[in-house]
Amino acid sequence: MSSDIFDASPSKKKRLQWRDEDMVAAVDAVSSGEMTITASSRAFSVPRKTLDDRVKGHVTHGKKPGINTVLSAEEESSLVQYLLYMAQRGFPLTRTMTKAFAWAISKRSGTDNRFSKSDGPGEHWWQLFRSRHPEIRLRKSDNLEHSRAEALNPTIVEEYFNILEATFTKHDLLTSPRELYNCDETFLPMNYTKE
């Protein structure tokens, strides 16, 4: 006996084996009364049941199959744009913050009851959101150098700005901004390590 006779694995059904333009033309032909649904299905090589659902308005053309997302396409697009905007300005939002924003948006639009938990979007929503928006990526933040961390305390920062103001006043730089130059330590490593 062949081993493939007892293969119980389900075969994957092939989906969307028709072109969008053909479906639009088939719907137009039925809507205008030129053809029946069956004739139009054969003429344009589109599934009859799919064409029937679109003609009767059960399925909106261009809409992805499956259940609706909690946030509308416009709301998700706005959230993605905000995430990218904040990241470009050096304040990337965390996964928790993103889920909190999504929950706030859904509460405002009245769809917050569609989340499975009472505390907002869960991990499943986050994974699906990321799969719908591949431009969103998680990244671990870079560690703050030890020397920078030590220097960043309120007393040292205040002392620095007091010295800076005194220097500006002493050399009359407050009224002559063209005399000021900016430079940094880009090519001067602060924490040198042998590799």
Secondary structure, 3 states (H helix, E strand, C coil): CCHHHHCCCCCCCCCCCCCHHHHHHHHHHHHCCCCCHHHHHHHHCCCHHHHHHHHCCCCCCCCCCCCCCCCCHHHHHHHHHHHHHHHHCCCCCCHHHHHHHHHHHHHHHCCHHHCCECCECCHHHHHHHHHHCCCCCCCCCCCCCHHHHHHCCHHHHHHHHHHHHHHHHHCCCCCCHHHCCCCCCCCCCCCCCCC
